[in-house]
Amino acid sequence: VQLIRNGAVLQQVFSGANGAYLFTSPAGIYNITATKSGYLPNTALNQQIIADSTINVNITLTLATGNLSGYVRNNSNNILQNALVTVDGTGFSALTDITGAYNITSVPIGSYSMTASLNGYSNQTKTGNLVVQGQTTYVDFSLVQLGRFVGRVIDFFTLAPINGATVNALQNGTVIGSTTTDSTGNYIISLL
């Protein structure tokens, strides 16, 4: 927090954990400016200090934010509606609209990893996405559609569906996907 008079910084102090600060200065009219990394600075203008008195000047700082926008498409460049785009490690996310676009607003400034996901597609994560105060950062995603095995498991003699059977997809003897059949004997194994 700075005490300013006629454009010159006369004193600078740090606020306490509760945000309180204290200047001791002669009577006069001052500007008081508060700054903090990640916030927009704010100044209380023309604050009159009277001799042998204490005045209370509260200054509100606003979190510095920007926006994240872009498109989510598949590997054939077709739009993907209802894909979920998340700013990893935060509560910020958005679903893509019918044009495949998303917009996440009021994200605190900083560098973030982001992930796009949609059922039936592999997730894509992009790192180092820099959010700048008052600006929009554009981040596009391209998701690869998963391959899948679908089928039904039935009893050899009665042809009745078998619930709870384990189905494994193997490649060169290694399990690359596994699932359990549902009550109708059906299963789906999604793979890259």
C-alpha positions as MATLAB code, in Angstrom:
seq = 'VQLIRNGAVLQQVFSGANGAYLFTSPAGIYNITATKSGYLPNTALNQQIIADSTINVNITLTLATGNLSGYVRNNSNNILQNALVTVDGTGFSALTDITGAYNITSVPIGSYSMTASLNGYSNQTKTGNLVVQGQTTYVDFSLVQLGRFVGRVIDFFTLAPINGATVNALQNGTVIGSTTTDSTGNYIISLL';
ca = [
       0.000    0.000    0.000;
       1.465    3.369   -1.013;
       0.801    6.849    0.356;
       1.114    9.319   -2.518;
       1.106   13.115   -2.581;
       1.598   15.221   -5.696;
       2.576   12.089   -7.638;
       5.410   11.125   -5.274;
       5.345    7.975   -3.139;
       5.930    9.155    0.427;
       5.509    5.840    2.232;
       4.976    2.205    1.371;
       3.754   -0.457    3.796;
       2.517   -4.027    3.529;
      -0.942   -4.906    4.779;
      -1.285   -7.571    7.452;
      -2.941  -10.962    6.995;
      -6.285   -9.296    7.737;
      -5.664   -6.588    5.103;
      -5.068   -3.803    7.639;
      -2.351   -1.196    7.083;
      -1.213    1.962    8.890;
       0.524    5.147    7.780;
       1.773    7.892   10.077;
       1.954   11.167    8.182;
       1.351   14.902    8.522;
      -2.037   16.439    7.807;
      -2.835   16.848    4.122;
      -4.597   15.355    1.134;
      -3.193   12.083   -0.193;
      -3.914    9.322   -2.656;
      -3.616    5.783   -1.305;
      -2.859    3.011   -3.798;
      -3.088   -0.709   -3.048;
      -1.443   -3.355   -5.254;
      -1.010   -7.117   -5.082;
       0.211   -9.620   -7.635;
      -2.745  -11.207   -9.439;
      -5.049   -8.267   -8.686;
      -5.832   -4.994  -10.400;
      -4.405   -1.977   -8.497;
      -6.879    0.468   -6.977;
      -6.456    4.010   -5.639;
      -8.505    5.920   -3.081;
      -8.190    9.527   -4.318;
      -8.008   12.733   -2.294;
      -8.054   11.266    1.208;
      -7.767   14.015    3.812;
      -5.641   13.258    6.850;
      -6.347   15.548    9.797;
      -3.654   16.228   12.421;
      -3.712   13.904   15.461;
      -6.456   11.682   14.038;
      -6.919    8.315   12.418;
      -8.947    7.825    9.265;
     -10.124    4.515    7.919;
      -9.718    4.039    4.154;
     -10.811    0.668    2.776;
      -9.560   -0.207   -0.695;
     -11.035   -3.082   -2.675;
      -8.861   -5.021   -5.115;
     -10.354   -6.973   -8.001;
      -8.899  -10.279   -9.100;
      -7.128   -9.929  -12.463;
      -8.771  -12.282  -14.954;
      -8.875  -13.226  -18.599;
     -10.784  -15.666  -20.782;
     -10.117  -18.980  -22.502;
     -11.875  -19.808  -25.779;
     -11.515  -22.174  -28.679;
     -12.941  -25.121  -30.564;
     -13.012  -28.862  -30.051;
     -12.978  -30.980  -33.201;
     -12.251  -34.593  -34.024;
      -9.217  -35.778  -35.945;
     -11.217  -35.331  -39.200;
     -11.766  -31.638  -38.289;
     -15.501  -32.126  -37.608;
     -16.981  -30.142  -34.716;
     -17.689  -31.893  -31.430;
     -20.697  -30.666  -29.475;
     -20.938  -31.186  -25.679;
     -17.221  -31.834  -25.234;
     -16.093  -30.839  -21.742;
     -13.159  -28.414  -21.554;
     -11.650  -28.027  -18.074;
      -8.965  -25.774  -16.668;
      -7.092  -28.424  -14.697;
      -6.840  -27.903  -10.942;
      -9.548  -25.217  -10.884;
     -13.332  -25.183  -10.870;
     -13.441  -23.654  -14.342;
     -14.973  -25.622  -17.224;
     -17.372  -25.323  -20.155;
     -19.189  -27.513  -22.645;
     -18.824  -26.906  -26.367;
     -21.872  -25.576  -28.224;
     -23.321  -26.732  -31.563;
     -20.396  -25.093  -33.373;
     -17.821  -26.914  -31.223;
     -16.896  -23.634  -29.496;
     -16.329  -23.078  -25.789;
     -15.730  -19.948  -23.727;
     -14.490  -19.891  -20.131;
     -14.618  -16.408  -18.601;
     -13.101  -14.724  -15.553;
     -10.179  -17.133  -15.144;
      -7.508  -15.730  -12.777;
      -4.332  -14.741  -14.619;
      -1.651  -17.423  -14.781;
      -0.512  -20.446  -16.747;
      -2.800  -23.486  -16.878;
      -3.110  -26.996  -18.242;
      -6.421  -27.652  -19.954;
      -8.140  -30.912  -20.906;
     -10.859  -31.586  -23.483;
     -12.885  -34.781  -23.170;
     -15.911  -36.395  -24.772;
     -17.300  -39.876  -24.330;
     -16.043  -42.104  -27.144;
     -12.919  -39.982  -27.731;
      -9.453  -39.872  -26.210;
      -8.813  -36.912  -23.910;
      -6.370  -34.220  -24.984;
      -4.419  -32.079  -22.510;
      -2.585  -28.898  -23.444;
      -0.169  -27.222  -21.026;
       1.241  -23.712  -20.668;
      -1.939  -21.847  -21.602;
      -1.304  -18.293  -20.409;
      -4.278  -16.255  -19.188;
      -3.570  -12.520  -19.472;
      -5.550   -9.749  -17.766;
      -8.491   -8.579  -19.902;
      -7.560  -10.746  -22.880;
      -8.814  -13.960  -24.449;
      -6.398  -16.839  -24.966;
      -7.419  -19.222  -27.756;
      -6.809  -22.950  -27.270;
      -8.177  -25.486  -29.781;
      -8.374  -29.247  -29.284;
      -8.468  -32.224  -31.645;
      -9.821  -35.445  -30.133;
      -9.235  -38.903  -31.606;
     -12.285  -41.152  -31.765;
     -11.835  -44.394  -29.885;
     -12.217  -47.743  -31.589;
     -14.492  -50.190  -29.861;
     -15.640  -53.767  -29.639;
     -19.319  -54.424  -29.077;
     -21.036  -57.733  -28.617;
     -23.205  -60.011  -26.566;
     -22.404  -63.024  -24.423;
     -25.023  -65.782  -24.373;
     -25.395  -69.294  -22.997;
     -24.401  -71.831  -25.679;
     -27.392  -74.109  -25.071;
     -30.225  -71.789  -23.984;
     -29.110  -68.658  -25.891;
     -30.001  -66.661  -22.740;
     -27.891  -63.534  -22.097;
     -25.188  -63.876  -19.441;
     -24.945  -61.001  -16.970;
     -21.583  -60.177  -15.345;
     -19.322  -62.097  -17.745;
     -15.808  -60.643  -18.087;
     -14.805  -59.806  -21.656;
     -11.156  -59.027  -22.485;
      -9.705  -57.538  -25.664;
      -6.248  -58.977  -26.328;
      -3.425  -57.818  -28.558;
      -0.511  -60.207  -28.889;
      -1.608  -61.923  -25.681;
      -1.813  -58.681  -23.682;
      -5.120  -57.365  -22.318;
      -5.700  -53.939  -23.877;
      -9.284  -53.524  -22.711;
     -11.707  -55.220  -20.381;
     -15.331  -54.923  -19.322;
     -18.248  -56.853  -17.844;
     -21.499  -57.671  -19.615;
     -24.697  -55.949  -18.544;
     -28.003  -57.630  -17.636;
     -28.775  -58.217  -21.332;
     -25.351  -59.829  -21.930;
     -24.134  -56.839  -23.936;
     -20.679  -55.269  -23.650;
     -18.668  -52.381  -25.116;
     -14.878  -52.055  -24.919;
     -13.558  -48.696  -26.134;
      -9.955  -48.515  -27.368;
      -7.634  -46.069  -29.137;
];
